[in-house]
Amino acid sequence: MRSGTFKSVDAPDTVGDSIKASTGESVGKVGFVNIKAGVAPTNRVSPKKLLLSKWTAVHPERKEKHFLVTKVFEPEIEGQAIVEIELEAAMTGRKFCMPWRDLKNREHWRQGWL
């Protein structure tokens, strides 16, 4: 790649071309799943499969590490997206509500009971 030119990521010249970040560091190879862009991978979560799913807190508080989704709050208007869920701590039984999209953050949550 020549400096000063822009190239579409969708159409590289050859399969082995490296994709360059704005800093010039290599963030992966086209055709491979080797990406090091500094963005943490996210949990793959489907809102339809949240009910009774198990989650592990990466940084437990009050000895609460394992959680179960006990409720998925359906929107009042049919056809709108699910926004909140209720989690229950397995050890203490404490319940709290949170946006379901927060479970996608791998820095705070892991899927399953680890």
C-alpha positions as CSV (number, residue, x, y, z in Angstrom):
1,M,0.0,0.0,0.0
2,R,1.3,3.4,-0.9
3,S,1.0,6.1,1.7
4,G,-1.3,9.0,0.9
5,T,-3.7,6.8,-1.0
6,F,-7.0,5.4,0.1
7,K,-8.1,1.8,-0.5
8,S,-11.4,0.2,0.0
9,V,-11.3,-2.6,2.6
10,D,-14.0,-4.4,0.6
11,A,-11.8,-4.7,-2.5
12,P,-8.1,-5.2,-1.7
13,D,-5.6,-5.6,-4.5
14,T,-4.6,-9.1,-3.4
15,V,-5.8,-11.6,-0.8
16,G,-2.6,-11.1,1.3
17,D,-2.8,-7.3,1.6
18,S,-2.7,-6.1,5.2
19,I,-5.3,-3.7,6.4
20,K,-3.7,-0.6,7.9
21,A,-5.2,1.4,10.8
22,S,-4.9,5.2,10.8
23,T,-1.8,4.8,13.0
24,G,-0.2,2.6,10.4
25,E,-0.3,-0.5,12.5
26,S,-1.4,-3.8,10.9
27,V,-4.9,-4.8,12.2
28,G,-5.3,-8.0,10.3
29,K,-5.0,-9.8,7.0
30,V,-7.7,-9.9,4.4
31,G,-9.2,-13.4,4.3
32,F,-8.3,-14.2,7.9
33,V,-10.1,-13.6,11.2
34,N,-7.0,-12.1,12.8
35,I,-8.0,-8.6,13.8
36,K,-6.2,-6.6,16.5
37,A,-8.0,-3.2,16.4
38,G,-8.0,-2.7,20.2
39,V,-11.8,-3.2,20.4
40,A,-12.8,-5.9,22.9
41,P,-14.9,-8.6,21.3
42,T,-18.5,-8.7,22.3
43,N,-20.8,-11.5,23.5
44,R,-23.2,-12.7,20.9
45,V,-26.6,-12.2,22.4
46,S,-30.0,-12.7,20.9
47,P,-32.8,-10.9,22.7
48,K,-35.1,-13.8,21.8
49,K,-33.0,-16.3,23.7
50,L,-32.3,-14.3,26.8
51,L,-34.9,-15.8,29.1
52,L,-33.3,-18.3,31.6
53,S,-29.8,-17.7,30.1
54,K,-26.8,-17.8,32.5
55,W,-24.2,-15.1,32.9
56,T,-21.0,-14.7,34.9
57,A,-19.9,-11.3,36.2
58,V,-16.2,-10.6,35.4
59,H,-15.9,-8.4,38.5
60,P,-18.2,-9.9,41.2
61,E,-19.6,-7.7,43.9
62,R,-21.0,-9.0,47.2
63,K,-19.9,-12.5,46.3
64,E,-22.4,-12.5,43.5
65,K,-20.7,-14.0,40.4
66,H,-23.4,-16.1,38.7
67,F,-26.6,-14.7,37.4
68,L,-29.8,-16.0,35.7
69,V,-32.1,-13.9,33.4
70,T,-35.4,-14.4,35.1
71,K,-37.5,-11.8,33.2
72,V,-37.5,-10.2,29.8
73,F,-39.6,-7.0,29.8
74,E,-41.7,-7.0,26.6
75,P,-42.3,-3.6,25.1
76,E,-45.8,-2.1,25.5
77,I,-46.1,-1.6,21.8
78,E,-45.9,-4.8,19.8
79,G,-43.1,-5.0,17.3
80,Q,-40.7,-2.7,19.3
81,A,-37.4,-4.0,20.6
82,I,-36.8,-5.5,24.0
83,V,-35.0,-3.0,26.2
84,E,-34.6,-4.4,29.8
85,I,-34.1,-7.7,31.5
86,E,-34.2,-8.8,35.2
87,L,-31.1,-10.7,36.5
88,E,-31.1,-12.8,39.6
89,A,-28.0,-13.6,41.6
90,A,-27.7,-17.4,42.0
91,M,-26.1,-17.1,45.5
92,T,-28.2,-14.4,47.2
93,G,-31.3,-14.3,45.1
94,R,-31.0,-10.5,44.7
95,K,-32.8,-9.2,41.6
96,F,-32.1,-6.1,39.6
97,C,-33.0,-4.7,36.2
98,M,-30.7,-3.6,33.5
99,P,-30.6,-3.0,29.7
100,W,-30.1,-6.3,27.9
101,R,-27.4,-4.8,25.6
102,D,-25.1,-4.4,28.7
103,L,-24.6,-8.2,28.5
104,K,-22.7,-7.8,25.2
105,N,-19.8,-6.1,27.0
106,R,-17.1,-8.8,27.6
107,E,-15.3,-6.6,30.1
108,H,-18.3,-7.1,32.5
109,W,-20.1,-10.2,31.5
110,R,-19.3,-13.7,30.2
111,Q,-21.9,-16.1,28.8
112,G,-22.6,-19.2,31.0
113,W,-21.5,-20.0,34.5
114,L,-17.7,-20.1,34.4
